Amino acid sequence: MGVWRTLLGTSVGLLLGGPMGVLAGGASAEAATVRAASPERRQVAFTIAAIALAAKMARADGNASAAEFATFERLFRVPDGERANAARFYRLAQGSTAGFEAYASQAADLLGPGSPVLEDLLEALLLIAVTDGVHPAELDYLRVVAERLGFDAAAYARIRARYIAPGADDPYVVLGVTPGAGPEELRAAYRALVKTYHPDRHHAEGTPPEFLRVAEARMAAINAAYAAVTARGARTA
């Protein structure tokens, strides 16, 4: 069963509880902590958190653009038959009285602070934010969300650098090495990242199989960073 069909099931709210459960029409938070352990349940939690946080981020700069929602649909590969339902959840999340911090904190509780699946979620938000130019209010929003999801400042800087380049040392930040690292250290860092971000690991953690484009974007950023630093090394050799 696909995540969209599961998301529309009558028990989703009871499954998750908290602000996510309220958004999905649900009930007690106690049910969530017991029943959200299976991969399917974790995928539902991920999807609702992504909808809620993406929708609320779209309003952070005062301009909830159609382009941002289009990016959300592209990242999630929303089937044509489910686009109306995805848009309905998105609008509900924008109008929810719960603050975005509550959704981020519940996602961390359900999926594990700093987990690979939450890194997928954070990267999706970054990809949506850069769709129509990143506003300072969106950067503030993303920083707080990253903290609530369990990423410290260094981890968030590494993740953000894949999509928002602050300076010339960016490729090194993406790879997690210091400028001037030698070829062996660079190769080891690159291979470790490729192994860490294999899609199978993230699916096991709870990333829905429909949600593949963020993994593609991440590997493109990592490959580009590795190419950039090796090219620099070749020029200085």
N, C-alpha and C positions, 0 to 999 in steps of 0.2 A: 504494500500500500504506500502510495506517495505521500510526502509530508503535507501537501495541500489538502488531500482528502482527510488525513488524520486531523489536521488543524480544524477542519469544519465539523469534526465529530462532536456529539453532544456532551462527552465527558471531559473535554479539554479543560474547561474552567475548574472542574473538581480536581483534575489531575495536577494542576499547577498551583492554584491558590494565589494569595498575594495580589499585587497589582497586575501581574500577567493573567491570573485567573479571573480577576474582575474584568479585564479587557476582553477576555474570551467568554465572559458570561458565567464565571465560576464561583467557587465556594472557599473551603477552608484551606489554610496554608499547611495544616498538619498532613493532609492528604498528599501534598506535593512532595514533601521530603521522603515519604515512604515509596511513592509510586513513580517517581521521575527517574528511576535508575536505568530502565531499559534503553537501548539505542533509539528506538522509535520515540519514546517519551522525551529523551534528551534532544532529539531533533525538533520536536514540537516546541520545547522550551527555547531552543536556539532561535527558531523561526519567529516566535512571538516577541522575543527580546529584540531581534533585528528589526522587525516591523516597528515596534514601539520607539526604539532609540533612533532609527532612521527618520521616522516621522517627526519626532520632537526636535531632532537636529535641523530638519528642514525649516523649522520656524525660528531657529536660534538667531538668524540674521534678519528676521522679519520678512523673508521672501521664500515661501514654500513653492519652489519652482516645479513646473512639469518635468523639466530636464532631470531633476534629482530623483523624482519618482520613476522616470524612465530608466535611469541607471540602476535603481533598486530592482526593477523588473528584469533588467538584463543580467544582473548578478545572480538573481534567484532563478532565472530561466522559468518565469511564471508561464504556465501553459495558457493558450488563448482562452480556453474554457474556464480558467480560474482568475482571469485578470480582474473581473468585477469584484470577486471576493477579496483578492489582495488589496484592491483600492479601498474597499469598505473597511477592512482592518486598519489600513493606513490612516484613513480619515478618523476612525474611532480613536486611534492612538494619539493623533494630533489634538483631539478634543478631550482626552482623558484628564481628569483632575490630578492624577498621580504625577509627581515630578519625575524627570528622567533619572534622577539619582536612585529612586526606588526600583525602577526597572533594571538598572545596571547592577545594583546590589543583589537583587533576586537572581539575576542571571549568574552572578558569581557564586551564590549559595547553591544553585541547582547544578551548575556545570563545572565548578571548581575554580577558585581564584587563579588567574594567570594561566589557565589551561590552553592547550592548542586550539580548541574550538572557540574560546573567547578571543584568541588572537585573530582567528578568521573573522569574527564579528567586528572587532576593532578595525581591521583592515577594510572590511566592507564599508564601514562608516567613513573612513578616509577616502575611499574611492568615490563615494557619493558626494562628499564635501568638495572634492576638486572638480566636480562636474561643471560648475558654473563659476569657478574662482572661489578660493577659500577666504571667508570673512573672519576678522579677528574674533567675533563672537563664537564662530564655529570652532576655532582653535581652543578657546576657553572651554567650550562644551566638551570637546574631545579629550582634553587634558583631564577633566574631572571624571569623565566616563572611564578613561584608561585606569585612573586611580581606583575607582569603584570596582572595576573588573579584576583588579589585583596586579596591575603592572606598575613597577616603580618608574621613576623618572628616566633612568637609563634604558630600561626595556622599551618604554614608550618612544623615546628618541630614536631607537634603532628601528622600530616598526614604522614610525612616521616618516623617517628618512627615505623609505621606499617610494613614497608618493609626493612628499613635500620637501624639496631640497633646500636646506638652509645655507649650504656653503660648499666650498671646494673639497672638504674632507668627507663629503657625503658617502661616496662609495665605501670608504673604510668603516663608517658608522653602520651601513647596511650589512657589511660582512662581519662586524663585531671585532675588528682588529684596529690597531693604531696605525696612523700614517707612517710609512717607512717599513712596514712589515715585509719580511723576505718572502720569496716565492714559495717555500715549503709551508710557511705559516698561512699564507694566502690560500694555497691549495687545500690545506687541512680544514681551514675555516669554511671554504666553499663546499667541500664534500660533506662536512657536518651539517650545513644548512640544507643541502639537497636531501640528506637522509632524514633530518628532522621534519621537513615539510612535505614528505611523501603523502599524497592524498589519502592513502589507506589509513594512516594514523589518525588523521583528522575525522574521517568518517567513523572510525571506531570510538572516538571521543564524543561524537554527536553532531558533526556537521552533516546536514542533509545531502544526499547524493545529487539533488537538484542544484546544489550550490557549489559550482565548480570554477566559476570564472575568477573568483578571488585567488584561488590557488594558481591559476594561470598567470594572473597579474603579478602575484608575489614572486613566482619563479622567473618571470621576465625581468623584474626589478633586480633580483639576486644575480641573474646571469649578466645583466647590463653592468652591475657594480663590479663583478669579477672581471669582465672584459675591460672596464675602465681602468682598474688598478693594475692589471697586467700590462695594458698598453702604456701606462705611465712608467712602469718598470722597464719596459723595452726601450722607451725613449731615453731613459737616464742611464741605461747600461753602457 
